[in-house]
Amino acid sequence: MEITRTNILSLQIDNESDVGVCRRKAVNLASQMGFDEVKTGEVAIMVTELVTNVIRHGGGKGKLVLCQFCDPQNHHAIEVWCCDSGKGFGDLKKVLKDGYTGKDSLGIGMGSIRRFSDEMEINPSLAPDFRETFFSGHLPLKNCIRTLKYLPARSWMGTNRKLEIGAASRSKPGELVNGDSYLVNHFGPDLSVAAVIDGLGHGIEANLASHLAREQIILKAELPVSILMMHVHNALQGTRGSTIGLVRLDTGAQNLSFSGIGNIEGFLFTSEGKKNLMSYGGIMGHNMRTPRVFDFDFNPGDFVCMYSDGITTHWKADDIDWGEHPQKSAEHIINQFSRANDDATVLIIRYAI
């Protein structure tokens, strides 16, 4: 299956009145696709900021293209292309940080666009036929922003009763707040996402970074793992940054997907033995390689354990009685093997037999 685009709208941007026109068209398409009021409102803000950016900073003229997007995995999204004739974006790290502006404005537009998008690209390549059909004309379009906002999966108000969960977390001794965080979020009867997050350093700034990452994962739990990791990376720009180990659990398909950036350690224990979960170097929000996703079988009796670098390397999985409830095991690990000079977190999830 290939990427498909339907319901394509191409809108010219020439003056301030086009901000409202483009916003209404985007809201109408989002509503037709099934976005709820909150997500439709986010689409409205995103498009308003994109078009306003063209008027104020992008040469005053440009083009907005809206369409319904479907990827090879049958994930649906609203796709927005916004191109202008201005001088360009300059220092992207500064531009994407709230408070930066080259003109008399609040400087929060690009940050809002980034936060409300699940994917955001600056000057991506355009397929020749797509460019010719929707971006041709007498006005040279020099700069483009492409965003995707995925249609959320149907909300799930229950829990995944097949999973047994244990977690323990504590701040560095002497600190008032914890720079680590963790989450387990169920978004379907068989679907869950879980993560251990370590804000860079410790203290208030680390706490803010880790909790922002946690919030974004919960809000976007239904996204494919690689896209979710990229979204969190974008959301953390301008913060201290964090390292993350993230798993998506599908007890229906008996599958576990893992992606990690930084020094979050983890392993999967199955009837075939222990399998280490491989994280790649980097800091979310600063420098991150393209996320790698590793898929494993996840069957009844298997369990996954992830922990931050506040847990020492001087312990072995064989030291733990994994027959105990995961909560008891997590508390034992943090009490016996946590460092005295760092925040520490451990998360254990078992597929109950």
C-alpha positions in Angstrom: 0.0 0.0 0.0 1.3 3.5 -0.9 0.8 6.9 0.5 -2.5 8.4 -0.7 -3.8 12.0 -0.7 -7.4 12.8 -1.1 -9.7 15.9 -0.7 -6.9 18.1 -1.7 -7.4 21.9 -1.4 -5.0 24.5 -2.8 -5.5 28.0 -1.3 -3.7 31.2 -2.3 -2.4 33.5 0.5 -2.3 37.2 -0.5 -3.6 39.2 2.5 -4.9 39.1 6.1 -8.4 38.0 5.1 -6.9 34.7 3.9 -6.0 33.7 7.4 -9.7 33.2 8.2 -10.5 31.5 4.9 -7.7 29.0 5.3 -8.6 28.3 9.0 -12.2 27.6 8.1 -11.3 25.2 5.2 -8.9 23.4 7.5 -11.5 23.1 10.3 -14.1 21.8 7.9 -11.7 19.1 6.5 -10.6 18.1 10.0 -14.3 17.8 11.1 -15.1 15.7 8.1 -12.2 13.3 8.8 -13.5 12.7 12.4 -11.2 14.9 14.6 -13.0 15.9 17.8 -13.5 19.5 18.9 -10.2 19.7 20.8 -8.1 18.3 18.0 -9.9 20.4 15.4 -9.2 23.4 17.5 -5.5 22.5 17.4 -5.6 22.2 13.6 -7.2 25.7 13.5 -4.4 27.2 15.6 -1.8 25.5 13.6 -3.1 26.7 10.2 -3.7 30.2 11.6 -0.1 30.4 12.7 1.2 29.1 9.4 -0.8 31.5 7.3 -0.1 34.5 9.6 3.6 33.6 9.4 3.4 34.0 5.6 1.7 37.4 5.8 4.1 38.8 8.5 7.4 37.1 7.8 7.2 35.2 4.5 7.0 38.0 1.9 3.2 38.5 2.3 2.3 35.9 -0.4 2.2 32.1 -0.5 0.1 29.0 -0.8 -1.6 26.6 1.6 -2.4 23.0 0.5 -4.6 20.8 2.7 -5.4 17.2 2.2 -6.4 13.9 3.8 -3.3 11.7 4.1 -3.1 8.0 4.5 0.2 6.1 5.0 1.1 2.5 4.1 0.0 1.4 7.6 -3.4 2.9 7.0 -2.9 5.7 9.5 -4.9 8.8 8.6 -3.9 12.4 9.1 -4.6 15.9 7.9 -1.6 17.1 5.9 -0.8 20.8 5.6 1.8 22.3 3.2 2.4 26.1 3.6 4.9 27.8 1.3 6.0 31.4 1.0 8.2 33.7 -1.0 10.2 35.2 1.9 13.9 35.1 2.8 13.8 31.9 4.8 13.8 30.7 8.4 17.3 31.5 9.5 18.4 29.8 12.7 15.8 27.0 13.1 16.7 26.3 16.7 16.0 30.0 17.6 12.9 30.1 15.4 11.3 27.1 17.0 11.9 28.4 20.5 9.0 30.3 22.1 9.8 34.0 22.5 12.0 34.4 19.4 10.8 36.8 16.8 12.3 38.9 14.0 9.4 41.4 14.1 7.0 42.9 16.6 5.2 39.8 17.7 5.1 37.4 20.7 7.3 34.9 18.9 5.2 31.8 19.8 3.9 30.9 16.3 6.5 28.4 15.2 6.5 26.8 18.6 2.7 26.3 18.5 2.9 24.8 15.0 5.6 22.4 16.2 3.6 21.3 19.3 0.3 20.9 17.5 1.9 18.8 14.7 2.7 15.1 15.0 5.3 15.6 12.2 6.8 18.8 11.0 9.4 19.3 8.2 11.1 22.4 7.0 11.6 22.6 3.2 11.0 18.9 2.5 11.4 17.6 -1.0 8.3 17.8 -3.2 7.4 15.2 -5.8 7.5 16.8 -9.2 3.9 16.0 -10.1 2.7 17.3 -6.7 4.7 20.5 -7.1 3.5 21.1 -10.6 -0.2 20.4 -9.8 -0.5 22.4 -6.6 2.4 24.8 -6.3 2.8 26.1 -9.9 2.2 29.7 -10.7 3.9 33.0 -11.4 5.0 33.5 -7.8 8.3 31.7 -6.9 7.7 29.8 -3.6 11.1 29.6 -1.8 10.2 28.1 1.7 7.9 25.4 2.8 6.6 23.9 6.1 4.9 20.5 6.0 2.9 19.3 9.0 0.9 16.1 9.7 -1.6 15.7 12.5 -2.8 12.1 12.8 -6.5 11.1 13.4 -6.5 9.6 16.9 -7.6 6.0 17.4 -10.9 5.5 19.1 -10.7 6.5 22.7 -10.4 3.6 25.3 -11.7 4.3 28.8 -10.7 1.0 30.3 -7.4 -0.8 31.1 -5.4 -3.7 29.8 -6.1 -6.4 32.3 -3.6 -8.7 30.8 -0.7 -6.6 32.2 0.7 -6.5 35.7 2.7 -3.3 36.4 5.2 -2.2 39.0 7.1 1.0 39.2 9.3 2.9 41.6 10.9 6.3 41.3 12.7 8.7 43.6 14.6 12.0 43.2 18.3 12.5 43.9 18.7 12.7 47.7 18.5 16.4 48.7 16.4 17.4 45.6 12.8 18.6 46.1 11.7 17.3 42.6 12.4 14.3 40.5 14.1 14.7 37.1 12.9 11.2 36.2 9.3 10.2 35.3 7.5 7.1 33.9 4.1 6.3 32.4 1.9 3.4 31.4 -1.0 4.5 29.2 -3.7 2.2 27.9 -5.4 3.3 24.7 -7.2 0.2 23.7 -8.2 -3.1 25.2 -5.0 -4.7 24.0 -2.9 -1.6 23.3 -0.6 0.2 25.8 2.4 2.5 25.6 4.9 2.8 28.5 8.1 4.8 29.0 10.9 5.6 31.4 12.1 9.2 31.0 15.2 10.9 32.4 15.4 14.7 32.2 19.0 15.8 31.6 20.7 16.4 34.9 18.5 16.8 38.0 16.3 19.4 39.7 13.6 21.7 38.4 14.8 21.9 34.8 15.1 18.2 34.5 11.7 17.7 36.1 10.1 20.1 33.6 11.7 18.3 30.6 10.7 14.8 31.7 7.2 15.8 32.5 6.7 17.6 29.2 7.9 14.4 27.5 5.5 12.3 29.6 2.6 14.6 28.8 3.3 14.4 25.0 3.5 10.6 25.0 0.2 10.4 26.8 -1.5 12.8 24.4 -0.1 11.1 21.3 -0.1 7.5 22.5 -1.8 6.2 19.4 0.9 7.3 17.1 3.4 4.8 15.5 6.4 4.5 17.8 8.9 6.2 15.4 6.6 9.1 14.8 5.8 9.4 18.5 9.5 9.6 19.3 10.0 12.3 16.7 7.0 14.2 18.1 8.5 14.2 21.6 11.9 15.3 20.3 10.3 18.3 18.6 8.2 19.1 21.7 11.3 19.1 23.9 13.3 21.6 21.9 14.1 24.6 24.0 14.1 22.5 27.2 16.9 20.7 29.1 16.1 17.6 27.0 15.8 14.0 28.2 16.6 10.4 27.4 13.7 8.0 26.8 13.0 4.3 26.6 9.6 3.6 25.2 7.6 0.5 24.5 4.3 -0.2 22.7 2.6 -3.3 23.9 0.0 -5.2 21.9 -1.3 -8.1 23.9 -3.8 -9.0 21.1 -1.0 -9.5 18.5 1.4 -10.6 21.3 4.0 -8.0 20.1 6.3 -5.5 21.8 8.0 -2.6 20.0 10.8 -0.7 21.6 12.7 2.5 20.8 15.2 4.2 23.0 17.4 7.4 22.9 20.1 7.9 25.5 21.0 5.9 28.6 17.8 4.2 29.5 18.5 0.5 30.1 16.1 -2.3 29.5 15.5 -5.9 28.8 12.8 -8.3 27.8 12.6 -11.7 29.6 10.9 -14.5 27.8 10.8 -18.3 27.9 13.8 -18.1 25.5 15.9 -16.0 27.9 16.9 -12.4 28.3 16.9 -10.0 25.4 18.5 -6.6 25.9 16.7 -3.5 24.6 19.1 -1.4 22.5 19.0 2.4 22.9 20.9 4.8 20.6 22.9 7.8 21.6 21.5 11.3 21.8 19.3 13.7 23.8 15.7 14.1 23.0 15.1 17.8 22.2 18.7 18.4 21.2 20.5 15.9 19.0 18.7 12.7 18.1 19.3 10.2 15.3 16.4 8.8 13.4 14.7 6.5 15.9 15.1 2.8 15.5 12.2 0.6 16.4 12.8 -3.1 17.5 10.0 -5.6 17.4 9.7 -8.7 19.7 7.2 -11.4 20.5 5.5 -10.7 23.8 3.7 -13.7 25.2 1.9 -14.6 28.5 4.6 -14.9 31.2 7.0 -12.5 29.5 8.0 -9.3 31.2 9.8 -6.1 30.2 12.0 -4.1 32.6 13.3 -0.5 31.9 15.3 1.7 34.2 17.2 5.1 34.3 20.9 5.4 34.9 20.1 6.2 38.5 20.0 2.4 38.9 23.6 1.0 39.1 25.0 -1.6 36.8 26.0 -3.8 39.7 22.9 -6.0 39.7 21.9 -8.9 37.6 18.4 -10.1 36.5 19.2 -13.4 38.2 19.3 -11.5 41.5 15.6 -10.8 41.4 12.7 -13.2 42.1 10.6 -12.4 39.0 7.8 -14.6 40.4 7.0 -11.8 42.8 4.5 -9.1 41.7 6.3 -6.5 39.5 5.6 -3.8 42.2 7.6 -5.7 44.8 10.4 -6.3 42.4 10.5 -2.6 41.3 10.7 -1.5 45.0 13.4 -4.0 45.7 15.6 -2.8 42.8 15.3 0.9 43.7 16.0 0.2 47.4 19.0 -2.0 46.8 20.6 -0.7 43.6 19.9 3.0 43.1 22.7 5.6 43.1 23.1 8.2 45.8 23.9 11.0 43.3 21.1 10.8 40.8 17.3 10.4 40.3 16.3 6.8 39.8 13.4 5.0 38.2 12.5 1.4 37.4 9.4 0.1 35.5 8.4 -3.5 35.1 5.5 -4.8 33.1 4.5 -8.5 33.0 2.1 -10.2 30.6 0.0 -12.1 33.1 -0.5 -15.8 32.4 
